[in-house]
Amino acid sequence: MAPPILSLRSIELHWGSDPILDQLDMHIGANDRLCLVGRNGAGKSTLMKVVAGLIQGDGGERWVQPGTSVAYLAQEPDTSGYATLHDFIVSGLPEDEQDQTYRADVLVDELKIDGTTTVETASGGELRRAALGRSLIGEPDLLLLDEPTNHMDIDTIRWLENYLRGWRGAMVLISHDRTFLNNLSSACLWLDRGKVRRMDDKFEKFEEWQEKVFEEEKVALKKLDKHIKEETRWSVEGISARRTRNQGRMRRLQGLRQDRRDTVKATGTVKISVAGGGKSGVRVIEAKNIGKNYDGRQLFEGFSTRIVRGDRIGIIGPNGAGKSTLLKTLMGEIAPDEGTVVLGTNLLPLVIDQKRAELKDDMTIMDVLTGGKGEWMHIGDETRHIMTYLKEFLFDPSVAHMPVASLSGGERNRLLIAANFAKPSNLMVLDEPTNDLDMDTLDLLQEVLADYKGTILLVSHDRNFLDRVVTSSIVLEGDGTIVEYAGGYSDYMHQRKLARKEAAKEKTGKNKVVKLVSTTGKKKAKLSYKDQRALDMLPAEVESMTMQLAQMEAELSDPKLYAKDPTKFDALSKTIDQTRTELEEKELRWLELEELKDSLNS
């Protein structure tokens, strides 16, 4: 076995009295492709800085083989002292190669950034890509990347994967992007309670290996004192239980995707089957032949989709393709340049703000969740104690009275998710929710979305997360093309590959089929008089019943009604239930007739 190029021996590091790294040993070989994983707050970024030589431990030794070059990509790169992005990238070259600026020109082009942009005016995404270029340009013997895929679109992430596949040195990666780690890692370093364990296999085997370690620890826990037992059980059993639940949810998701495959055609015009659940109307969003231009460029055109209650729609595409514009158009926030968008009835949308603007540092965690109204939370029809709710979102109940300022970035994201999902909604809109989330929080978000009774619109660059959450993917290719595919990102890639193969066969004349159909005496199919009459009348009937239902619900919400007239209260409740049922039947019939009409006209 070849000697390591970098070793950490008996490293200790403390924040106050708490150990972050505890007699830690770690070795990196010349050809290692390592992923560094661990729970939020375990100290992964801190360990990476120790490896990079930016932080010294309180004890232990860091050894680097003479002549070994090391480059480090931090989560928040320091660009101070540089005029342009090009200058910043060039600074990553070794001192004796600073004149080889052409290497920066190549990276600027491949990373799709303008090298003349000043660091003061560059966006967060541009700074991130420039920092990545600075790490790569010197071709170091050891490359340390801390969350390199954050704020990058899928095309850039795939470019980086291909680039790193040909990397000749060693690398250590921290990332929440499971697909990225699966494609690049050959071994895993697991940082847990100050120690590092190593598994010499790809990341896709990590959870299975981790489960075995947990099982072994359960046996060993019996020999430990009660406090340590409880402390460790919370982490071990919580993760194991969540993984078991998620396996069941994934099976249900596959069933929903199969329903969509039976009805969705990858042609830009989509007919979607009806799903149940939630309190909105059956029809959530109806878009017909919509198009949108921006700054003289066609983002999309001729796109139609019908989103019904319970659907989970992913929106995919490169930066600048128009994902957020499409989302706002579907939500009715901006009008399409062509076509129409109709929103369904009784919609209660909720947008999760990943900027964490609603979290104030001086607020306690309890105040964030309850609005300062005690220790109980009202979530739908349920009432839960704050301590129970905190456990569900992987918080130790003892943190309830702590200020938000004491939380790490990942913990703040988790708190934000907990606070938002306590709010009433039946349409969840998530625009890039996975940025800056650790894997535990991603797992938790997937679990919560799987149990969500409403409809979901999700914009994300996380391929694995899309695969685990959505039932259908709307893809903007970046050239004005927009197509909907059943399933997640992997399903989209597979279906697109098949479509391109068929197109190539037709172009070369292979497998070409010509059908001669006589149209003599053939009449265009149409709805029967009864069905057409029903289709003409149903929209007005649905609108009228929706207004009646809203009026009755407003009357029932009077807190004094039951005390004044309990008989009327009971009668009104029954009438509301009957009206809801009848309204849903009419909405379903309306959808069925429109789908029938579309099929006859296609």
N, C-alpha and C positions, 0 to 999 in steps of 0.2 A: 504493500500500500504506500502510495506517494506521500511524502510529508506535507503537512498543511502549509498554506501560504499566510494564514492568520489564525491565531489562537487566543482565546480568553481563558485564563486559569484562575479559579477561585475568586471571581469578581464579586465584590459587594458594593451595593449602592443603597443609600437610605434617603427617604424624604422625612425629615423629623426622626421619629423613633421607628417608623414603619419601613421594613426592608422592601425595596423594589426588586433588586437582584441579590440573591442569597447564595454565596459560594458557588457562583455559576461557572460552568465549564462549557466551552464551545469551540469547535474547530471547523475551518473552511478549507476545502481542497481546491486545487487549481482549476478543476473542471466542474465543480459543484454548481447545481442549479437549485437553490434552496428557496422554499417559501417559509416565511416566519409567521406563525399563527398564534393566536391567544385571545382570551376574552378582553373586552373593552376595559382599559385601565390596568392591564397586566404588565405594561411597560415595554411594549414592542418598539415604539419609536425611540424610547430611551435607550434600549439595548442597541438599536441600530446606530445611534449616535456614539455609543461606547465603541462599537466595532469600527466606526469611521474615525475614531480618535478625537471627536469633538467634546466628549465628556470623559472625565477621569473617574474611575471608581474610588470608593472609600477604602478599598483593599483589593488585592489581587493583581494580576499582571496581564497586559495586552502585548502580544508579540506579533510582529509582522516580518515575514521573510524579506531580507534586504533586496531592494530593487523593485518591490511590488508596489504598483500604483493603485490607488483607491479613489473612486468617485462616488459621491453621495447626493441623491435627490431628496431634499427635505419636503415635507408636506407644505410648508410655507417658505419658499425660497427667498433669500435676501438679494434684491436686485440693486441695492443702494450703491452709488458710485459709478453706474453705467448709464450711458446716454441712450443707446438704442438696444433693441432686442438682439440685433446682430452682434453688437459689442459684448453683450452678456454671454452669448453662446461662445464666442471666440475665447473668452476668458477661461474656458474649460480646457483649452489646449495646454500641454506641458510648456514650460518656459522656453525651451529650445525649439518649439514648433509654432510659436505665436504668429509667424509670418504666413502660415498655411491657412489663410482665411477662406480659401475656396471650399474647405471642408464645412465651414459654417454656411456657405451659400447652398451647398447640397442639402443640408439638414433643414434650412429655412424653407426650401422648396418642398421637401418631403413632409414636413410638419405643417405645411400650408399656413405659414405666418408671413407677415411683411417685416423683413428685418430692419427697415428704416423706421418702424414705429418706435416712439420713445417709451421708456419703461413707465413714465408717469401716465401716459394716455392708454397704455395697453390694457386690455380686458383681463380678468382673472384667468380665463382659458388660454389666452395668448401668452401670459406670463408663465403658466404651467407648462405649456409646450416648449417655450424657450428654455426653461429650466431643465426640461428633459433633454433637449438638444445639447445643453452645456454639459450634462452628465455623460452623454454618449460620445461627444466629439473627440475626446482624448483617448478613446478605446482603452480604458484602464484594465488592469489585470483582475480587479474586483469591483463589480458594479453593485451599489446599494440603492435600491429604489423603494421609497416609502410612499405608497398609494399613487403609483404613476398614472393610473387610469382615471383618477378623479377629474371631473369636468371635461372629459374627452368624449367625442362621439364615437360610434362603433367603428367607422372607417379608420379613424386614427388609432384606435385600440388594436384593430386587426393589423394595421401597418406596423405598430410597435411589436406585436407578437411575431410577425414574420422577420422583423429586424433582429429581435433577440434570439430567434431560433438559430441564426447564423453567428451568434456571439461566441468568440473564441476563448473568453475568459470565464471567471466565476461570477455568479450573481446571487444576491439575496433579495427577495421580493416580499414586501408587505402589501397586501391588496384584499379588498372585500369582494373583488370580482372572481368568482369561482371558476368561470370559464377560462379566464386569463391564467390563473394558477394551474388549472388542469392541463393547459396546453404547453406550459413552460417548465414546470417543476419536475425534478427527478428525486427530490427528497424533501422532507418537512422537518422544520424545527418548531417544537411546541413549547412556548413560554407559559409556564403555569406555576403560580405561587413562588416566583423568584428563581425557578430552575428551568433548564432547557432539556427536553427529551428529543431524540432524533429518530425519525422513521425513514428508512431508505426506500421510499416508494413515492409515486406521484400523489398529488394532493387529493385526487379522487378516492384514494384509499384511507385518507386521514380520519374521517368520521368513524369508519369501521374500527380502525386501530384505536382511536380515542375511546370508543365504547368498551373495548377490551380492557384498556387501562382503568377505566372507571369501575368495571366489574371487579378487577383485582383490588382496587382501593376500597370497595365496599367491604370486602373481607378483612382488609387491614384496619379499617376504621373501628372495628370492634375492640381493638386493642388500645385505642386512643381515648383520651379523656373526653367528657361530654361536650365541652365547648368546641373543641376542634372537630368533633364528629358532626355537630350541628352545622358548623360553619362550612364544612366541606360538603355535607349532604345537600345543602341548599343549591350549590353550584352543580354538583354531579347529577342529582336526581331531577333537577329542573331541566337541564339540557336533555337528559335521556327521555323524560316524559314528553317534552316538546317534539323531539324527533319522531317518537312513535305516533303522536297526533298528526304530524305533518305528512307521514306516509299515507294515512287514510285520506287526508285532504287532497294529496296528489292523485290518488285513485279517482276521487270524485271529479277533479279537474279534467282528467283524461276522458271521463264520460261526457262532460260538457263540450270538450273539444270535438268529440266524435259527432255530437249533435250539430256543431257548426260546420264540420266538414261535409255533412250531408246537405247543407243548404247554401254555403258560401261559395260563390264562383269568383275566381281570381281574374276578373275582367274590369274592375273599377266600379261596377254596379252590383250591389250586394243585397241579397234577400236573406234575412236572418230569422230563424225560428223563435218562437215565443218561450221565454223563461219565466218562472214564477218567483215569488218572494218580494218582500218590501211593501211600502205603502204608497209609492208613486203610481201613476197610471201605467198600464202595460207598455204603451209606447213612450219611450223616453226622449229620443231624438229622431227626427225624420229629415234627412238631407237629400235633395234631389238636384242633380246636375250642377253642383256648386263649383265655383271657380274663384280664384283670388290672385290678383297681381300685386306685386310690391316693387316699387322703384323701377318700373318698366320690365320686371321679370315675372313670368307666369309661374307661380308656386304650385298651383294645381288647377285642374279644370275638369268639368264633366263628371264629377265624383258624386255618387249616390250611396247612401247607406241608411239602414234602419236599425237603430239601437233600441233594444227592448229591455224591460226590467230584468235585472240579474246578470246582464252581460258584463264581461270584463274585457275592455278594449285596450290594447297596447298601441301606441303611436311611435313609429320608428323612423329614423332617417338621420342623415348627417347634419352637422351644425349649419344653419342657414337654409335648410330645405323647406322650412315653413311649418314645423311641428307645432310650435306654440300658436302660430296664426291659425292653423287648422283647428286646434283645440278651442281657441276663443271664438272661431266661427261656429263650431258645433254647439258651443254653449250660449250663442246668441249675444256675445259681448261685442262682436263686430259683424257687420253685414257682409255677405258675399258679394262679389262684383257681378256674379251671375248665379242663377238657380235660387233655391229657397231652402230655408231651415225652419222647421217647426218643432218647438219644444213641447213635451208631454205635460200632463196635468199633475198637480200636487207635488212638484219637484222641490226638494229641499237640499240644494247643493252645498258642499263643503270643500274648500280648497285648503290643503295643508301647506302652510307657509314654511318652507325649509330654511328661510333666512332667520328663523327663530325670533322674529321681531316681537312676538307677543310674550316672550320670556324676559322678565326684568330681574336683574341680578339680586335686588334686595327682597324679592318675593320668596316666600317659603314654598317648598314643593307641595305642601298641602294646599296653600292658597291658590297655586296654579291649577290644581285639579278640582277644587271645590269652590273657587271664586271667593274664598274667605268666609264660606257659609258652614263652618263646622267640620265634622268628621265623616259625614255621609254623602254619597254621590248618587244621583239619579241618572241611570243609564237605560234609556228606553223605558220599559215597564218594570225594570229591576232597581232595587236600592242596595248599594254595596258600601261597606265600610272602607274607608281610605286605606287601611292597612292591607286588606284583602286585595284591593285593586293594585296597590304597589307591588305586591308579590307577583301578580299576573304579568307585570311588565318588568320583571327581573330586578326590582329594587328591594333592598333590605328595608323592612318597615321602619327601622330606626332612623332613616333619613328624612322622614316625613316633615320634621320641623326645621330641617337644614335649609339654608338659602340656596337659590339657584346658582349663585356665584361659585359654590363649592363643587359643582358638577363638572365633569369632563365634557368635551364636545360630543362624544358618543352618548353619554348619559343625558345630555340636554336634548338630543334628537329623540331618544327614547321617551323622555318626559313629554316632549311635544306630541309624539304619536299618542301617548296615553291621554293627554288633554283633549286632543282633537277627536279621538274615537269615543269620548264620553259625550260629545255634542250630538244632538239629533240631526240626522241627515239620511237621504236615500239616494244621493248621487255624490260619489267621492271623486274629486279631481286631483290628481297628483302629477305635478310637473317636475320631473327629475327628483323624486323623493329619495333615491338611493345614494346621492352624493354625500360623502363624508360619513356614511353609516358603517359601523363595524358589522361583522358577520352575525353576531348574536342579535343585534337590532334588526338586521335584514331578515333573519329567521322569524323574529317576533312579528315584524311587519307582514311577512307572508302569512303567518298564522292568523293574524287579525283580519287581513283582507279575505282570507279563505272563509272566515265565519261571517263576513259582512253581508247583510241581507239585501243591500241595494245594488246599484250599478256603479261600475268603476271605469274611469278614463285615466290611462296611465301613460305618461311620456317618460321613457327611460332609455339609457344606453347600456344597462346591465343585462347582458344576454341571458344569464342564468336566472335572474329574477323574473324576466319576462317569460321564460320557459315555465317557471313555477307558479305564475299568477294568472296570465291572461288566457282567454279562450279564443281571441281573434286579434290579428295584428294589421293595422293600417300602416302601409309603408310608403313614405315619400322618398323616391330615389334621388332627388336633388336636381333632376332635369325636367321637372314638371310632371313626371309620371307618378301616379298614385294608385295603389292596388291594395285590396284587402285579402288577407290569407287567413284560413282557419288555423288556430294554434298559436304558439309562441315564436320566438326568434328562430329556433332550430327548424321548426315546421316551415317557416317562411323561406329559409335558405334552401331547404330540400325541394319545396314546390317551385321556387324560382329556377333552380338548377334543371329540374325536369322540363319546365316550360321553355328554357333556352335550348335544351337538346332538341325538343320537338320543332322549335323555330328553325334551328340549324338544318334539320332534316328536310323541312319544307323548302328552305332556301336552296339546297343542293339538289332538289328534285326527288330525294329519297322519301319513301313512305308517303308520297303525295297521293291523296285520294280525291277524285273528282266525282261529284254526285250530280246526276242529271235528273231533275225533278220537273215533272209536267205541272204547270199551274192552270191549265185550261179548265175552266168551270169551277175553280177552287175559290171558296169564299173565306174571307178573314174571320177567324174564330172570335167570338165576343161573349160577354156575360149574358145570361138569360135575363129577361125583363124583370123577373122577381129579384135577382141578385143585384142588377144595376140600380133598381129602385131602392133597395136596402142600402147600397153603397152611397147613393145620393143623400139619403136621409140620416144615416148614422152620425156623420160629423156634428150636425146640429143637435141631435139627441144627446150625444156624449157631452157636448159643451153645456147644454141645459142641465143635465143631471149633475155635472161637476159643480155648477153654480149652486144647485139645490143642496148638494152634499156639504159644500162649504158653509152655507147659511145654517144648516142644521147643526154642524159641528161647532159653529160659533155660539149658537144658542145653548148647546149642551155644555160648553166650557164655562158657563156662568156658575160660579161656586155656590150661589144661593139657590139654584134651581131645585136641587134635590130636597133641600129643607122646605121650600115653599110648596112644591108639587111633586112628590115622589112618583106618582102614577104617570105624570107627563114625562118625567125623567126616564122611566123604564120604557115607555112607549117610543120616545124619541131615540133611545139607544137601539131598540129593535129596528126601527125604521132606517136608521143610519146603516146598520149591518146589512139589511136587505138591499138598500140602495147601492152600497159598495159592491155587493155581489152582482147585482144587475148591471152596474156600470162596467165592471170587469168583463162580463159576458159580451156586452156591446162592443167594448174595445177589442176583444179577441175576434169577434165576428168581423169587425171593420178591417183588422189586419189580414184575416184570412181572405176576405174579398179582394183587398188590394193586391195581395200576393197572387191570387188567382188571375186577376186582371193583368198583372205584369207578365205572368207566365204565358197567357194567351197572346199577348202582344209581342213577345220576344221571338 
